[in-house]
């Protein structure tokens, strides 16, 4: 059988409920809704860590952030970690990357773009944030490359630059929207692809992530007016301290623009005659709680931070499947490897999702989340519960794990889907907490090889 082409479309900081197929009432995502109707939608999909760099290390390696070493932003992906690009290249694929990388700089501490600061023990400072990324830090993407390590540092919603495979600056004008330019690079790649071997293309948008230096979301011009009549998500509405009232219209504008661009990419694939042999994967690295759960946008155990949209269009799968079993970013690399006919290494913790959407298997509905930067935290998300613990008096910027954690959050997702009532101190749930504690400890041991102490409250 001919190996399929594979396109991964990765958005940044996109809530699952911005898509119509996940319940969004406004016409924000007609193309993604169509992709779901033609493909497979995972209704319960979660990140491994609700922050950019750690999740991206998992997207490339199939390892949890503590396994890659990239437990927070501003840590280089180790050169000895084999990535999906390496695997697929070895299998005869042409491998390419477009957009935000965020895995090629170490201890830079650029104000407004990364949150880490170098310490005596944190190693060498290597700064590729605003310059061309050397080949050794590109994760094996050797055939096509137009990217920037900190895309929000080399561009804004309109205008900016990245660097090509030879290190040359690739710029776009102030009247060109960033996501549109990344899409043009992608569709041009598809239009001009004439090689016999299959291709793997990873497209990493910045949208709908906020623009760090301007401290606001930057949707296309007119977004505030176009999307002003939004229905407030139930997890945001009770919190007047957040910035959703001002920022959500532009946020939806970003999401709608991404949807339009997904339509362009899908059309380019069809025009090239590749639709029946091209897998398209769409997902995000984490969500956004709009400063309602802490002082920024993510880095918490709540669904607004950890729950993501996840759609796979696979021509070999039955169209229109809606799968409720949990899917995680840890499953992405195993899924891509299986699509290419590559055996999944035993060291990877994830499960190929073809097991669910082709082979009709089931999956363990426990998602394990590592939380960094805001804290040293660990959480599990089950069908009914969110249970989270954090380390006392430890910095999530400096420490990747802890020997001791304390219970912090417990939510009953059946009775309280918006996670508004923290039950962690309620004595009526002592037995449930004990069960969840044991599950979490097993997950920590499975991934990190240790059994820390968890203090009950």
C-alpha positions in Angstrom: 0.0 0.0 0.0 1.3 3.5 -0.9 2.3 5.4 2.2 0.1 8.4 2.9 1.1 12.0 2.9 0.7 13.5 6.4 -0.1 17.1 7.3 -0.3 18.2 10.9 -2.0 21.5 11.5 -1.2 22.8 15.0 -2.8 25.8 16.5 -1.7 27.5 19.7 -3.8 28.2 22.8 -7.1 27.2 21.2 -10.0 26.1 23.3 -11.9 23.0 22.1 -15.3 24.9 22.3 -14.3 27.4 19.6 -15.3 24.8 17.0 -18.9 24.3 15.9 -18.6 20.5 16.1 -17.7 20.9 19.8 -20.7 23.2 20.5 -19.7 26.7 19.3 -23.0 28.4 18.2 -21.5 31.1 16.0 -20.3 30.1 12.5 -16.6 30.2 13.5 -15.3 26.9 12.0 -17.3 25.6 9.0 -14.2 24.1 7.4 -13.1 22.3 10.5 -16.7 21.1 11.1 -16.6 19.6 7.6 -13.2 18.0 8.3 -14.8 16.4 11.4 -17.8 15.2 9.3 -15.3 13.7 6.8 -13.0 12.3 9.4 -12.8 11.5 13.1 -13.5 13.9 16.0 -12.2 13.2 19.5 -14.6 14.8 22.0 -12.3 14.3 25.0 -8.8 15.4 24.0 -6.2 16.7 26.3 -2.7 18.2 26.4 0.2 16.8 28.4 1.2 20.2 29.8 -0.8 23.4 29.4 2.2 25.5 28.1 3.8 25.8 24.7 7.3 24.5 24.8 6.8 21.3 26.9 3.8 20.3 24.7 5.7 20.9 21.5 8.5 18.6 22.7 5.9 15.9 23.2 4.4 16.6 19.7 7.8 15.9 18.2 9.0 12.9 20.3 6.1 11.1 21.7 7.6 11.6 25.2 6.2 13.5 28.2 7.9 16.8 28.9 9.8 15.4 31.9 11.1 12.7 29.6 12.3 15.2 26.9 13.8 17.5 29.6 11.6 20.3 28.2 9.5 20.6 31.3 9.0 24.4 30.8 9.5 27.0 28.0 13.0 28.1 27.0 14.7 24.7 27.0 16.2 23.3 23.8 14.9 19.9 22.6 17.9 17.6 23.2 19.6 16.6 20.0 19.7 13.0 21.0 15.8 12.8 21.1 14.5 11.0 18.0 11.6 13.0 16.6 8.8 12.1 14.3 10.7 13.8 11.5 13.6 11.5 12.0 11.4 8.4 12.0 9.5 9.4 8.9 12.6 10.6 7.1 14.2 7.2 7.7 11.1 5.7 6.2 11.5 7.7 2.9 9.4 10.7 3.7 10.2 14.3 2.7 9.9 16.2 6.0 9.0 19.9 6.3 8.1 22.4 8.9 6.4 25.8 8.8 5.8 28.3 11.6 6.5 28.4 15.4 9.1 26.0 16.7 9.8 27.1 20.3 12.4 24.3 21.0 15.7 25.9 20.0 16.6 28.4 22.7 17.9 27.9 26.3 17.8 30.2 29.3 17.3 33.4 27.3 14.8 35.1 29.6 13.5 37.5 27.0 11.0 39.7 28.7 7.5 39.1 27.4 8.2 36.0 25.4 9.5 33.4 27.8 9.1 33.1 31.5 12.2 31.3 32.5 15.4 32.9 33.8 18.9 31.4 33.7 20.3 30.1 37.0 23.7 28.9 38.0 22.6 25.3 37.4 20.4 25.7 34.3 23.2 25.4 31.8 24.4 27.4 28.8 22.4 30.2 27.3 21.7 29.6 23.6 19.6 32.3 22.0 17.9 31.5 18.7 14.7 33.3 19.6 14.8 36.0 16.9 17.5 34.6 14.6 17.7 31.7 12.2 17.7 28.3 14.0 20.8 26.2 13.3 20.2 22.9 11.6 21.1 20.8 14.7 18.2 22.4 16.6 15.5 21.8 14.0 14.4 18.3 15.1 15.3 16.5 11.9 13.2 18.6 9.5 15.8 18.7 6.8 13.9 19.0 3.5 11.7 22.1 3.9 11.8 24.7 6.7 10.4 28.2 7.1 10.2 28.9 10.8 11.0 31.1 13.8 11.7 29.9 17.3 9.6 32.6 19.0 7.2 33.5 16.2 5.4 36.0 18.5 8.8 37.7 18.8 9.5 38.0 15.0 6.0 38.9 14.0 2.6 40.3 15.0 -0.9 39.6 13.8 0.1 41.6 10.7 3.7 41.6 9.4 6.8 39.9 10.4 9.5 37.4 9.4 10.8 33.9 9.7 13.8 32.1 8.3 14.1 29.5 5.6 16.2 26.3 5.4 19.3 28.2 4.4 18.9 30.8 7.2 17.6 33.5 4.9 14.9 35.9 6.3 11.5 35.4 4.8 9.3 38.5 5.5 5.7 39.5 4.9 4.2 43.0 4.8 2.2 44.8 7.4 -1.0 44.3 5.4 -0.7 40.5 5.4 -2.1 38.5 8.3 0.4 36.1 9.8 -1.7 32.9 9.6 -2.5 33.7 6.0 1.2 33.9 5.1 2.0 30.6 6.8 -0.9 29.1 4.9 0.4 30.4 1.6 3.8 28.7 2.3 1.9 25.5 3.0 -0.3 25.6 -0.1 2.6 26.5 -2.3 4.5 23.5 -0.9 1.6 21.2 -1.8 1.1 22.8 -5.2 4.8 22.4 -6.1 5.3 19.0 -4.7 6.4 16.7 -7.5 8.5 14.1 -5.7 7.7 10.4 -5.8 8.2 9.8 -2.1 5.4 10.9 0.4 5.7 14.1 2.4 5.2 14.9 6.0 4.5 18.6 6.7 4.1 20.1 10.1 2.3 23.5 10.1 2.5 25.3 13.4 0.4 28.5 13.7 0.7 31.0 16.5 -3.0 31.9 16.4 -5.1 32.2 18.5 -2.3 32.8 21.0 -2.1 36.3 22.4 0.6 38.6 21.2 2.9 38.7 24.1 4.5 42.1 23.7 1.2 43.8 23.1 -0.7 41.8 25.7 -3.7 41.2 23.6 -5.2 38.8 21.0 -4.8 40.0 17.5 -7.6 38.8 15.2 -7.9 39.9 11.6 -9.2 43.5 11.2 -12.8 43.8 12.1 -12.9 40.8 14.5 -14.1 42.8 17.5 -17.2 43.8 15.6 -17.8 40.6 13.7 -17.7 38.3 16.7 -19.0 40.7 19.4 -22.3 38.7 19.8 -20.6 35.7 21.3 -22.1 33.4 23.9 -19.9 33.5 27.0 -18.5 30.0 27.8 -19.9 28.7 31.1 -16.5 28.4 32.7 -15.7 32.1 32.0 -18.9 33.8 32.8 -18.7 33.8 36.6 -15.3 35.4 36.6 -15.4 39.1 36.2 -11.6 39.3 36.9 -10.7 37.7 33.6 -10.2 39.6 30.3 -12.6 37.5 28.2 -15.1 40.3 27.8 -12.6 42.4 25.9 -10.5 39.7 24.2 -12.9 36.9 23.2 -14.1 38.5 19.9 -10.5 38.8 18.6 -9.8 35.3 19.9 -12.7 34.0 17.8 -11.5 36.1 14.9 -8.2 34.3 15.1 -10.0 30.9 15.2 -12.2 31.8 12.2 -9.1 32.8 10.2 -7.5 29.5 11.0 -10.6 27.8 9.8 -10.5 29.6 6.5 -6.9 28.6 6.1 -7.7 24.9 6.9 -10.2 25.2 4.0 -7.5 26.5 1.7 -5.1 23.7 2.6 -7.8 21.1 2.2 -8.6 22.5 -1.3 -4.9 22.5 -2.2 -4.7 18.8 -1.4 -7.8 18.1 -3.4 -6.6 20.2 -6.4 -3.3 18.2 -6.3 -5.3 14.9 -6.5 -4.0 13.8 -3.1 -7.1 13.8 -1.0 -7.5 10.0 -1.0 -4.0 9.5 0.2 -3.3 12.4 2.6 -4.0 12.3 6.4 -4.7 15.7 8.0 -4.4 16.1 11.7 -5.8 19.2 13.5 -5.2 20.0 17.1 -3.9 22.6 19.6 -1.2 22.6 22.3 -3.5 23.8 25.1 -6.5 26.1 25.8 -7.0 29.5 27.4 -8.9 30.5 30.6 -8.5 34.2 29.9 -6.9 35.0 33.3 -9.8 33.5 35.2 -7.9 30.8 37.0 -4.6 32.5 37.6 -2.9 35.7 36.4 -2.3 34.6 32.7 -4.0 32.2 30.2 -3.1 28.6 30.9 -0.8 26.6 33.3 -3.7 25.1 35.4 -5.5 21.8 35.7 -8.9 23.2 34.4 -10.5 22.1 31.1 -10.1 25.6 29.8 -6.3 25.0 30.0 -6.0 21.3 29.2 -8.8 20.4 26.8 -8.2 20.8 23.1 -9.8 20.3 19.7 -8.6 17.1 18.0 -9.7 16.0 14.5 -8.1 13.5 12.2 -9.0 13.1 8.5 -7.8 9.7 7.4 -9.0 8.4 4.0 -8.8 4.9 5.3 -11.2 5.5 8.2 -15.0 5.5 8.3 -16.1 9.2 8.0 -18.1 11.0 10.7 -16.9 9.1 13.7 -17.2 10.8 17.1 -15.0 9.1 19.7 -15.6 9.8 23.4 -12.6 7.8 24.6 -9.8 10.0 25.8 -7.2 11.2 23.3 -4.0 12.9 24.3 -1.1 14.7 22.7 1.0 11.8 23.9 -0.9 9.7 21.3 0.0 11.9 18.3 3.5 10.6 17.4 2.4 6.9 17.8 -0.6 7.7 15.5 1.7 9.3 12.9 4.2 6.4 13.0 1.5 3.8 12.6 0.0 5.8 9.7 3.4 5.5 8.0 3.7 1.8 8.7 6.4 2.2 11.4 6.4 0.1 14.5 5.8 2.3 17.6 8.8 2.1 20.0 8.0 0.5 23.3 9.4 3.5 25.2 6.5 5.7 24.0 3.6 5.9 26.4 1.0 6.9 23.9 -1.4 4.7 21.9 -2.0 4.9 18.1 -5.5 6.3 17.7 -6.1 4.1 14.7 -6.7 1.5 17.4 -9.9 3.4 18.1 -11.1 4.7 14.8 -10.1 1.8 12.6 -9.9 -1.2 14.9 -12.7 -0.3 17.2 -10.6 -0.8 20.3 -11.1 1.0 23.6 -8.8 3.2 25.6 -8.1 3.9 29.2 -10.0 7.2 29.9 -7.4 8.7 32.3 -5.4 11.6 31.0 -2.2 12.5 32.8 -1.1 16.2 32.9 2.1 17.7 34.1 1.9 21.4 35.0 4.9 23.6 35.1 6.0 27.3 35.4 3.0 28.4 37.5 3.8 25.4 39.9 5.2 22.0 40.0 1.9 20.2 39.5 0.4 16.9 38.5 -3.2 16.1 37.5 -5.4 13.5 36.1 -8.6 14.0 34.1 -11.0 11.1 34.1 -14.5 10.8 32.7 -16.0 12.1 36.0 -13.2 13.8 37.9 -10.4 16.3 37.7 -7.8 15.8 40.5 -4.8 18.0 40.9 -1.8 18.3 43.2 1.0 20.8 43.5 4.4 21.0 45.3 4.7 23.4 48.1 7.4 26.0 48.0 8.9 24.9 44.7 9.3 26.9 41.6 7.8 25.5 38.4 10.4 27.4 36.5 13.3 25.7 38.2 12.1 22.2 39.2 10.6 19.6 36.9 9.2 17.3 39.7 8.9 16.9 43.4 9.1 14.3 46.1 6.1 15.8 47.9 2.8 17.2 46.6 -0.3 18.5 48.2 -3.9 18.1 47.0 -5.1 21.3 45.4 -8.2 20.7 43.2 -11.0 18.2 42.9 -13.9 18.7 40.5 -17.0 16.5 39.9 -17.4 17.0 36.1 -20.8 15.4 36.0 -22.4 17.8 38.5 -20.0 20.7 37.8 -18.8 20.6 34.2 -17.5 24.2 34.4 -15.3 23.4 37.4 -16.6 26.1 39.6 -16.8 24.2 43.0 -13.5 22.9 44.3 -14.3 19.8 46.5 -10.8 19.1 47.6 -11.4 20.1 51.2 -14.9 18.4 51.4 -14.7 15.4 53.8 -17.5 13.7 52.0 -15.1 13.0 49.1 -12.3 11.4 51.2 -12.8 7.9 49.6 -13.0 9.3 46.1 -9.8 11.4 46.7 -8.0 8.3 47.9 -8.9 6.4 44.8 -7.9 9.3 42.5 -4.7 9.7 44.5 -3.7 6.1 43.8 -4.5 6.5 40.1 -2.4 9.7 39.9 0.5 8.0 41.7 0.4 5.1 39.3 0.5 7.6 36.4 3.4 9.4 37.9 5.3 6.1 38.4 4.5 5.0 34.8 5.9 8.2 33.3 8.4 9.4 35.8 9.5 6.2 37.6 8.9 7.5 41.1 6.2 7.5 43.8 6.1 10.8 45.5 4.2 11.6 48.7 0.8 13.3 48.3 -0.4 15.2 51.3 -4.2 15.1 51.7 -6.1 18.2 52.8 
